[in-house]
């Protein structure tokens, strides 16, 4: 005999004005939609977040050297991470899948569309860059700028926010050391990026050297992805960034 779970407690209704001055404001349309999507995703997907960090000291040296000699084609981290993510999806195809609503079917994708979270005044939008595997860093950079600007001004169509395989969410321009990004269903994973940190680490001889470390947080759907594969995914991302040469 199975026991039904106890019903959830009702949301507390309270008259906040008894404590002091209160201004009642409606939830914005975009934020209301985001709230409903996040509630669904968090409630229905068994999230696990794996955290790791990448030594990007040499990557940053190469990036800055490129920018110094190519001022008209400057490189930033996010487009490179998108290229990196495509290679990870090819190496770990279970991340390029979607689960059916009933959990009985898995849809394996052979395309590589990458979403990226954009912080807008009205909430959070996730535009999608399609066929990242077929585009250059310059093309990807231009699309990131164009879609980000459109998201913050005119807004995005559902078409521009659909069809993603995985999402990148960067808070590096603000701060933080790690976080738990919520998966953007029907995707099965999302990568969170926070600000690089200067830290002393031991070299081969045990002497402290100052290195630049990039924190990464990978949230994954545990129905599709196992913990060991999450650890391998971020380690492979680290190896890719360590060896990447700008062109």
C-alpha positions in Angstrom: 0.0 0.0 0.0 1.4 3.3 -1.1 1.1 6.4 1.0 0.2 9.7 -0.7 2.5 12.6 0.2 1.0 15.2 2.4 -0.4 18.2 0.5 1.9 21.3 0.4 1.2 24.0 2.9 -0.6 26.9 1.4 1.3 30.1 0.5 1.2 32.4 3.6 -1.1 35.4 3.1 -0.2 38.3 5.2 -1.1 42.0 5.6 2.4 43.5 5.4 1.1 47.0 6.0 0.7 46.2 9.7 4.5 46.3 9.9 5.1 49.5 8.0 4.6 51.3 4.7 4.1 49.0 1.7 3.8 49.7 -2.0 2.0 47.1 -4.1 3.4 46.5 -7.6 2.3 44.0 -10.3 4.9 41.4 -11.5 6.1 42.4 -14.9 5.0 40.3 -17.9 8.4 39.0 -18.7 9.4 38.3 -15.1 6.0 36.5 -14.6 6.7 34.2 -17.6 10.3 33.6 -16.3 9.0 32.8 -12.8 6.5 30.2 -14.1 9.2 28.6 -16.3 11.7 28.5 -13.5 9.1 27.0 -11.1 8.3 24.3 -13.6 11.9 23.5 -14.4 13.1 23.4 -10.7 10.1 21.3 -9.7 10.2 18.8 -12.5 13.9 18.3 -13.2 16.1 16.6 -10.6 18.9 19.2 -10.6 22.5 18.5 -9.5 25.2 21.1 -9.8 28.9 20.2 -10.3 31.4 23.0 -9.6 35.0 23.2 -11.0 37.5 25.8 -12.0 39.8 26.3 -14.9 43.3 27.8 -14.9 42.8 30.4 -17.7 46.1 32.3 -17.1 47.7 31.2 -20.4 44.3 31.5 -22.2 44.1 35.1 -21.1 47.7 35.8 -22.1 46.9 34.5 -25.6 43.6 36.3 -25.8 45.1 39.7 -24.8 48.0 39.2 -27.2 45.5 38.5 -30.0 43.5 41.6 -29.1 46.6 43.8 -29.1 47.5 42.8 -32.6 43.9 42.6 -33.9 42.1 45.7 -32.5 39.3 45.3 -35.1 38.6 41.6 -34.2 38.9 41.5 -30.4 38.2 38.2 -28.6 36.1 37.8 -25.5 35.5 34.7 -23.3 31.8 33.9 -24.2 32.2 33.2 -27.9 35.2 31.0 -27.2 33.1 29.2 -24.5 30.4 28.6 -27.1 32.9 27.0 -29.5 34.2 24.9 -26.5 30.6 23.9 -25.6 30.0 22.6 -29.2 33.1 20.4 -28.9 31.8 19.2 -25.5 28.4 18.3 -26.9 30.2 16.2 -29.6 32.4 14.5 -27.0 29.5 13.9 -24.6 26.4 13.5 -26.8 24.1 12.8 -23.8 24.2 16.5 -23.1 22.8 17.2 -26.6 19.5 15.4 -25.8 16.0 16.3 -24.6 13.7 14.1 -22.6 10.1 13.7 -23.5 7.5 15.0 -21.0 6.7 11.5 -19.8 10.4 10.6 -19.4 10.1 7.6 -21.8 11.9 8.9 -24.8 15.2 10.6 -25.4 15.7 12.8 -28.4 19.3 12.9 -29.6 20.2 16.1 -31.6 22.7 16.4 -34.4 22.7 20.2 -34.4 24.4 22.6 -32.1 22.4 25.7 -31.0 23.7 27.5 -27.9 21.6 29.7 -25.7 23.0 32.5 -23.5 21.3 34.3 -20.7 20.8 38.0 -21.0 20.0 40.2 -18.0 17.4 42.7 -19.1 15.5 45.4 -17.0 12.2 43.4 -17.2 13.7 40.0 -16.3 15.8 37.3 -18.0 15.8 36.3 -21.6 17.8 33.5 -23.3 18.5 34.1 -27.0 19.8 31.1 -29.0 22.6 31.2 -31.6 22.0 28.5 -34.2 24.6 26.3 -35.8 27.5 27.5 -33.7 29.6 24.7 -35.1 29.4 26.2 -38.5 30.2 29.8 -37.5 33.4 31.7 -36.9 34.2 33.5 -33.6 33.6 36.8 -35.4 30.1 35.6 -36.5 29.3 34.4 -33.0 30.6 37.6 -31.4 28.4 39.7 -33.7 25.3 37.7 -33.0 25.9 37.9 -29.2 26.1 41.7 -29.4 23.1 42.0 -31.8 20.8 39.6 -29.8 21.8 41.1 -26.5 21.0 44.6 -27.7 17.7 43.5 -29.1 16.8 41.7 -25.9 17.4 44.8 -23.9 15.6 47.2 -26.2 13.0 45.7 -28.6 12.7 42.3 -27.0 13.0 38.9 -28.6 10.6 36.7 -30.4 9.9 33.1 -29.3 11.7 31.9 -32.4 14.9 33.7 -31.3 14.7 31.9 -27.9 13.8 28.4 -29.1 15.7 25.4 -30.3 18.6 25.5 -27.9 20.7 22.5 -27.0 22.4 23.9 -23.9 22.6 27.3 -22.2 25.5 29.4 -20.9 24.7 31.8 -18.1 27.5 34.2 -17.2 27.6 36.4 -14.1 31.3 37.2 -14.6 30.6 40.9 -15.3 29.0 41.1 -11.8 30.9 38.8 -9.5 30.4 35.6 -7.4 32.3 32.4 -7.0 29.7 29.8 -8.1 25.9 29.4 -8.3 23.3 26.8 -9.2 21.8 27.8 -12.6 18.4 26.3 -13.3 18.1 24.2 -16.4 16.2 25.7 -19.4 13.8 22.8 -20.2 13.7 20.9 -22.5 17.5 21.1 -22.4 19.3 18.8 -19.9 22.1 21.0 -18.8 23.3 24.6 -18.3 26.7 26.0 -17.6 27.2 28.9 -15.2 30.2 31.2 -15.4 31.4 33.5 -12.7 34.2 36.1 -12.4 37.8 34.9 -12.7 39.8 35.0 -9.5 43.5 35.6 -8.8 44.8 32.8 -6.6 48.2 31.5 -5.5 48.6 27.8 -6.4 51.7 25.6 -6.0 53.9 25.0 -9.1 55.7 21.7 -9.8 58.3 22.6 -7.2 55.7 23.5 -4.5 56.3 27.2 -4.8 53.3 29.6 -4.8 52.5 31.2 -8.2 49.7 33.6 -8.9 47.2 32.1 -11.4 43.9 33.3 -12.9 41.1 30.8 -12.2 37.7 30.7 -13.9 34.8 29.1 -11.8 32.3 27.0 -13.8 29.1 25.5 -12.5 27.3 22.8 -14.4 23.7 22.0 -13.5 22.4 18.8 -15.1 19.3 16.6 -15.3 20.2 13.5 -13.2 17.6 11.5 -15.1 19.8 11.8 -18.2 23.3 12.6 -16.9 25.4 10.9 -14.2 27.7 12.7 -11.8 30.9 11.2 -13.2 29.9 12.5 -16.7 29.4 16.0 -15.2 32.9 16.0 -13.7 34.3 14.7 -17.0 32.4 17.4 -19.0 33.9 20.3 -17.0 37.4 18.8 -16.9 37.2 18.5 -20.7 36.1 22.1 -20.9 39.1 23.0 -18.8 41.5 21.1 -21.1 40.0 22.7 -24.2 40.4 26.3 -22.8 44.0 25.5 -21.6 45.1 24.5 -25.1 42.9 26.8 -27.2 44.7 29.0 -29.8 42.9 32.1 -31.1 42.5 32.6 -34.8 
